[in-house]
Amino acid sequence: MPTYSSKANTKFLLQEVEITAALQGMEDDELYETGSSYSANALLYPDHEMTFVQKHLAYLKGRPQLDPQHYLANLRLRIKVRK
């Protein structure tokens, strides 16, 4: 298992805070379609609902090779409500 320096951990935590804020901003904005999703994991989600923010944070955490800023930009394009 790789070890991480506290500097790397601090950078990751700061990035996670920024990503969470960006996702929360999308969730709060009516211009984006950000409904919750079903989750079969009753231990983590007793009501079987995973919020938009939880879903995309979990996705990014599971794929550390992704560039979060690029992912967020593509996500904004994909979920924008078109009239």
Buried (B, 14 or more C-beta within 10 A) or exposed (E): EEEEEEEEEEEEEEEBEEBBEBBBEBBEEEEBEBEBEEBEEEEEBEEEEBBBBBBBBEEBEEEEEEEBEEBBEEBBEEBEEEE
